[in-house]
Amino acid sequence: MAKLGMWLDLALIFLIALIGVGMFVNSFSIPPGFRQVLGAGAYPRIVAVVLMVLCVAYLLAQLPRLKGEGKASTEGSPMLRDLQVAKRQLLGTWIAFIVYLVLIPVTGFFEAAFVFLVAGIFVLGDLNRKWLLRSVILSAAISVGLFIVFRVFLHVYLPQRMLFRG
């Protein structure tokens, strides 16, 4: 069973690295902005390179595990338990991010950001009702702050909802 988990980890890392490659390649199709030094595609390229470097670093760190070394010493260790929690948090954050991307055109930026923040803060903390209430309150405060900064002070209009449009 441990071998299956190891191969699933490697498959997930490979998939994330492929997403990084796709981001890097697609970033060249982003048209440059007006009078930009680096262009609009520079930020996605940087994120993609960092993502791919982290994947390679993770794979290099897993080489002893692939060779079968140190398997018995990690069983039941606090570090292994922390790793399991980190995997749950990472997966939950990715799921929340995907839901966020799907919700933006349907509900609008601020509503989708609120849902993403609630889910993200909840997943990263303790999974109980008290933490859920705290994440809802904190997410509401952040969403209102984002609205005030972008709409009121900067006059930047972010994506609106298309839920009830014809």
Wavefront OBJ file of the C-alpha trace (Angstrom):
o trace
v 0.000 0.000 0.000
v 2.882 2.380 0.762
v 4.301 1.758 -2.719
v 0.972 2.731 -4.287
v 0.954 5.990 -2.303
v 4.496 6.713 -3.412
v 3.594 6.224 -7.086
v 0.451 8.326 -6.711
v 2.602 11.105 -5.222
v 4.977 10.889 -8.165
v 2.081 10.888 -10.643
v 0.643 14.003 -8.973
v 4.008 15.764 -9.078
v 4.391 14.823 -12.743
v 0.895 16.222 -13.463
v 1.727 19.461 -11.631
v 4.982 19.738 -13.597
v 3.024 19.258 -16.839
v 0.678 22.050 -15.770
v 3.774 24.212 -15.252
v 5.042 23.367 -18.735
v 1.620 24.191 -20.189
v 1.541 27.503 -18.342
v 5.019 28.354 -19.585
v 4.225 27.540 -23.219
v 0.837 29.308 -23.172
v 2.320 32.421 -21.557
v 3.974 33.278 -24.864
v 0.524 33.683 -26.458
v -0.426 36.507 -24.068
v -0.297 39.783 -26.003
v 2.053 42.415 -24.594
v 0.576 45.445 -22.913
v 1.184 49.054 -23.829
v 4.721 50.219 -22.970
v 5.530 47.189 -20.817
v 9.144 46.235 -20.358
v 8.613 42.546 -19.608
v 5.188 42.039 -21.134
v 2.043 40.546 -19.694
v 3.311 36.971 -20.041
v 6.314 37.477 -17.740
v 4.434 36.778 -14.511
v 2.887 33.477 -15.682
v 6.312 32.400 -16.980
v 7.909 33.124 -13.607
v 5.177 31.214 -11.763
v 5.510 28.286 -14.180
v 9.294 28.126 -13.748
v 8.982 28.240 -9.947
v 6.352 25.494 -10.092
v 8.568 23.279 -12.255
v 11.632 23.913 -10.061
v 9.647 22.928 -6.966
v 8.503 19.730 -8.685
v 12.083 18.826 -9.589
v 13.233 19.599 -6.037
v 10.496 17.346 -4.642
v 11.459 14.540 -7.005
v 15.136 14.866 -6.015
v 14.158 14.740 -2.343
v 12.206 11.528 -3.008
v 15.139 9.666 -4.611
v 16.113 7.851 -1.382
v 12.498 6.799 -0.931
v 12.385 5.469 -4.490
v 15.473 3.388 -3.824
v 13.790 1.913 -0.739
v 16.067 3.593 1.790
v 14.751 4.914 5.071
v 11.279 3.411 4.755
v 11.206 1.832 8.226
v 12.513 4.933 10.005
v 9.632 7.170 8.894
v 6.752 4.895 9.829
v 4.589 6.567 12.498
v 6.857 9.579 12.861
v 5.463 13.062 13.574
v 7.020 14.249 10.312
v 5.004 11.675 8.380
v 1.784 12.772 10.126
v 2.603 16.403 9.275
v 3.155 15.349 5.666
v -0.289 13.721 5.566
v -1.877 16.931 6.896
v 0.082 18.958 4.331
v -1.179 16.709 1.530
v -4.783 17.212 2.703
v -4.244 20.958 2.852
v -2.630 21.090 -0.591
v -5.360 19.014 -2.197
v -8.080 21.061 -0.490
v -6.489 24.309 -1.618
v -6.236 23.078 -5.223
v -9.886 21.991 -5.201
v -10.911 25.371 -3.755
v -8.851 27.127 -6.451
v -10.496 25.129 -9.254
v -13.949 25.890 -7.824
v -12.911 29.559 -7.613
v -11.933 29.615 -11.290
v -15.242 28.027 -12.263
v -17.253 30.424 -10.072
v -15.714 33.711 -11.288
v -17.707 33.907 -14.549
v -20.859 32.606 -12.851
v -20.957 34.624 -9.627
v -18.379 37.370 -10.138
v -14.961 38.035 -8.662
v -15.896 39.137 -5.150
v -18.383 36.340 -4.508
v -16.006 33.709 -5.897
v -13.149 35.176 -3.858
v -15.281 34.923 -0.714
v -16.006 31.234 -1.370
v -12.343 30.560 -2.145
v -11.164 32.332 1.000
v -13.639 30.483 3.228
v -12.645 27.114 1.771
v -8.921 27.907 1.750
v -8.760 29.242 5.299
v -10.914 26.375 6.573
v -8.807 23.692 4.884
v -5.566 25.201 6.165
v -6.757 25.244 9.783
v -8.515 22.920 12.184
v -11.504 21.147 10.692
v -14.149 22.142 13.246
v -17.127 24.517 13.471
v -15.271 27.178 15.450
v -12.581 27.416 12.749
v -15.268 27.459 10.030
v -16.949 30.426 11.720
v -13.603 32.223 11.989
v -12.850 31.554 8.322
v -16.254 32.938 7.268
v -15.764 36.124 9.336
v -12.184 36.620 8.114
v -13.181 35.948 4.500
v -16.038 38.451 4.716
v -13.661 41.097 6.075
v -11.086 40.417 3.347
v -13.754 40.449 0.616
v -15.184 43.754 1.812
v -11.648 45.170 1.997
v -10.927 43.989 -1.561
v -14.163 45.579 -2.778
v -13.354 48.901 -1.106
v -9.773 48.996 -2.404
v -10.544 47.999 -5.995
v -13.966 49.527 -6.587
v -13.884 52.645 -4.411
v -10.245 53.742 -4.326
v -8.746 52.334 -7.522
v -11.920 52.351 -9.670
v -11.022 48.929 -11.060
v -14.029 46.898 -12.128
v -13.394 43.190 -11.737
v -15.447 40.440 -13.458
v -19.168 40.681 -12.787
v -21.568 37.795 -12.431
v -23.281 36.274 -15.435
v -25.680 34.136 -13.412
v -28.868 35.981 -14.372
v -27.863 37.359 -17.757
v -29.844 36.274 -20.783
l 1 2 3 4 5 6 7 8 9 10 11 12 13 14 15 16 17 18 19 20 21 22 23 24 25 26 27 28 29 30 31 32 33 34 35 36 37 38 39 40 41 42 43 44 45 46 47 48 49 50 51 52 53 54 55 56 57 58 59 60 61 62 63 64 65 66 67 68 69 70 71 72 73 74 75 76 77 78 79 80 81 82 83 84 85 86 87 88 89 90 91 92 93 94 95 96 97 98 99 100 101 102 103 104 105 106 107 108 109 110 111 112 113 114 115 116 117 118 119 120 121 122 123 124 125 126 127 128 129 130 131 132 133 134 135 136 137 138 139 140 141 142 143 144 145 146 147 148 149 150 151 152 153 154 155 156 157 158 159 160 161 162 163 164 165 166
